[in-house]
Amino acid sequence: MASPSLIRRVEEALFGAWPALAHGFDDGWVLRFADGYTKRSNSVTPTYPALDGDTDVEAKIDRAEAWYRARSLPPVFRSTPLADPTDLDERLAARGYTIWSPCRALYLSSLTAETLPPFPESVSLRVDTNPREGWLEAAQALMPLISSHEATLRRMLDAIVPEARFGAIYEDGQPLGVAFVVVQGALMTTFHVLTAPKARRRGLMRALLARLAGWAMDEGATAGALFVGVKNVAAGTLYERLGYEELYRYHYRVAPEVLGGSVVC
């Protein structure tokens, strides 16, 4: 199993690269709120050991539930290897919480430069410092969001504090793929990887990720991390071909009233 310190480093990088719009903290638990867009930014993530060994865990769960419901959000917990107490998952199951969207955290211990063949003349690649310079429109074309979620995503991306780069691939002016990376210390994290069906198996996303990794290395990144659903075999295979290996798994526990919603690992 990966060391808790490395897992915590990756978890903290996730918080910085995919920010919530508001936070709450309760004795080692990080509670994130983002108007309901993605469970990753609207869930409780137990990240640090409780300071008080006599903490009433059931009361702590009650508080978390009340905070989410007060904001018209369903209570959701991310269950990672850092969960404290260790029986939290069982406690939530006893309350009727169900498992949702098992995910894998993948890690690349050593970033390396990759030389790839040039694109066809019809294909272009663009990397920007600001997602509002065309990247958001490309992402929306590949995975349309309802207007409220699109507005929330814009606010979340504007809230990223570390250095980030937003990459997009186009063919004849039409977006084929997008992704963005964030560098925090020596760690590059990769998010929002979307590929149009007609762009798959052409090496285009691999080229985009290589270009973004090259920038990250110039910024001092030496390792990489990303997150993918267990059922997303195609994406997991691509990342493994890039050298990523599974670091740990996690899942969401959702309250009994949750029937659907947007899930981002």
ABEGO torsion letter per residue (X at the ends): XBBAAAAAAAAAAAAAABBBABBBBBGGBBBBBBGGBEAAABBBBBABBBABAABBAAAAAAAAAAAAAAAGBBBBBBBBAABOBAAAAAAAAAAGBBBBGBBBBBBBABBBBBBBBBBBAABBBBBBABAAAGAAAAAAAABBBBAAAAAAAAAAAAABABBBBBBBBBBGGBBABBBBBBBBEABBBBBGBBBBAAABGAGAAAAAAAAAAAAAAAAGBABBBBBBBAABAAAAAAAAAAGBBBABBBBBBBBAABABEBBBX
